[in-house]
Amino acid sequence: MARILLVEDEANARRVLSLGLQMKGHQVSSAADEFEAKSAMQVEKFDIILTDLRMKNADSGLAVVRSSKQLQPEAKVLLMTAYASAETAVIAIKEGAFDYMTKPISGDDLAMAVEAALSDRDDQKEQKENVATHDLIGDSVIMQRVRQRLYRAAKRHFTVLISGESGTGKELAARTLHQYSKRQHGPFIPVHCGAIPSELFESELFGHKKGSFTGADQDRKGLIESANGGILFLDEIGEMPLPAQVKLLRVLQERKVRRVGDDLEHDIDIQVVAATNRDLVKEVEEARFREDLFYRLNVIPIYLAPLRQRREDIEPLIHHIIAKWQQHEDDDISISPACIEHLSNSPLLGNVRELENKLQNLLAMSEDGVLDESFLDDGQVEAAQHDTEQALCSLAALQESQMNLDQWLHHIEQALIEQALSASDGNTAKAATVLGMSSRSLRYRLEKKV
């Protein structure tokens, strides 16, 4: 049973909908407009708010959504609209509404929508209760969706593919999934596919039988079997050798593993979570990654956006990192607002890893535990000095090679002209058109000497 606030300006429709919901066992309160709805939300707690999108005022439904966000943040808002285009409904969804339905609405459709909203609310409540703390910090819409997808993925045994740039927290996301999962009491086995020598990869991952190769003096189960009952995390899956990809595909298909040199197969119960910072679609196109394995892994795709796409998460990350350090430091650590602003607007191409590195540097330079932006400026000056030194070294190398800037530009120019002539079958008029210059200019450049 749910406590539902029904907001509908047409009295007859309000009665019919209210009766239908009550027959399903729900407790229903009614309101005729956004003002009555707001008053009801101030005195009573609701699970579901069901509102018409357009009442006497065109923005009535949006007003209800906004009030619910402020007064009843845990309630799920369902919209009803008579307009097929539902443009305003889409805006309302972006503002926090759970779903919308197009009128006329059947009793069964309404019941299904209410059940879906209740199920989603219960999922979120269970998520909060089951996982008290985790390190996937950030309340941006992007991170909320990531956590929701991780939670849903944890309720299934399907494979998960986490993609994102280096430093975005792919292993952390996999560990969070493990925390959410029914497999949380089972092992979490991380495997960095780029860290294992290719000649040892199959033995490490699949295990081996005694005598299967020189040095195999006993039976040994691999990392896949070690993850039995838990999660196998394959980090940087794009670096896995092709022969191992074939065997992994069979493991995913059959839920069995065969050790190197063994005729027997061993049953396994694992969930595979893979991660990559590569474009696996491109890797497949260039025959560096098996297409069939890609589709087996990409059942539940999760993308971790870089910090520059979710800057609102930078400040809470800063506070989280400092709080984590504070547990091991005798002195108090604090950070100036100007420093937070500076970091929040910096490129941070290394993402969370780079942010933590910058904070470590600030802490190391601080004498009183106050992280100040002036040290960031010092670092930029040092970086600029380093770049200047590198440029001078490059100039010296250029001088040693006896090639000045004019010569270098001439070489580039000649190469472009040769390409244009080749594409034009030696026709200078066509080549000149390709290069965006007159035939006379092209002839001059062909005769030019440096």
C-alpha positions, 0 to 999 in steps of 0.5 A: 500500500502506498500513500498517494497525493492525487493532484487533478483540477477536474473533479470527475477525473479526480474521483475516478482516479482516486477510487481506482487507486483505493481499490488497489489498496492505496491511501489517497489524498486529493488536491485540485491545484498546485497550491492545495498540493503544496499545503498537503505536502507540508503536513503529510508524507507521501510515497507517490505524487500523481499530478496532472501536468496542465491544470488551470495554469500551464505550469501547474504540473511543473510547480507540483514537481518543484514543490515535491523536490523541496518538501517531499524529496523521497516521493516519486512524482508521476505525471499525467498529460493529455498532450502527445508531444509531452514537451513539458513532461520531458522538462519535468522529468529533467527536474526530477519527475519519475515518469509520465503517462498520456491520457486517457489512462487505463486502471491497469496502466496506472497501477503498473506505473505506481508499482514501478515508482514504488519499486524504484523507491524501494531499490534506492532505500535498500541501496542506502541501507545496505551500503552505509559508505562507499568512495564513489563520491559526487551528487551530480546527475551523472554520478547518481546514474552511475550508482543506480546502474551499479546497484541494478547490475549488482542484482544480476549475474550479467557481465558489466563493462566499465569504461572511462578515462584513466583516473576516473575510478573504474576499479572503485566502481567495480568494488562498489558493485561488489558491496551492493551485490549478494556476492559481497561476502565472496571474493573480489579478485582484481586482475590487471590485464596489462601487468601479466606477461603474455606468456604467463597470462593463460596460466595465471588466469585459467590455472594449470595442471601439474606437468603441463609446462616446464616449472608446473610442479603442481596443480594450480587453480587460476584467478578465475577459480579464485573468484568463485562465488564472487566477482572477477574484475578484469582491469584494462581488458583491452590489453588481454592477449587474443588467445586468452580472449578466446578462452575467456569467451568460453568461460562466459558462455559455459560457466566452466573453466579448463586449466592449461594442460587439463582435460577436465572442466571445473564449474564456476559461479562468478560475475565478470566486471571488465574495465577499459580506457580504450575504445573497444569498438575501434579495437574490434574494427582493427582486429585487436579485440574479439567482437564476440567477446566485446558483446559478451562483456558489454551486457551492462555498460557503465561509463565513468565521466571525467571530472571536467564533465562533472565539476560539481563533484570536485569540491565534495571529492576534495573534502572526502580526500582530506577527511580520509587523510585526517584520520592518519594526521596529527595536525588539522588539515584544512583548505582555503575556499580560493584553493577549492575554486582554483582546483574546481576550474583546473583541467584535471586531465588525470581526473580523481588521481590527478586531483589527489596528487595535487592535494598531496603536493599542497599538503607536503608544501604546507607548514600548518596544514592549510592547503593554499592556492599560492602553492598551486601557482608556484607549481605552475611557475615551475612547470612553465620553467620546465617547459622553457628549458625543454624548448631551449633544449629542442632549439639547441637540438634543431641548431645542432642538426643545422636545420633552421625554421625556414628549412623546416617549414619548406620541408612541410610545404614541399611534402604537402605539394607532392601529396596534392600533385600525386592526388591530381595525377601531376596536373598543377592546375588541379593541385593548385585548386586542392591547395587553395592557391593559384597556379602561379603561386604553386609554380613559385613554391615548386621552384623555391629554394631554401 
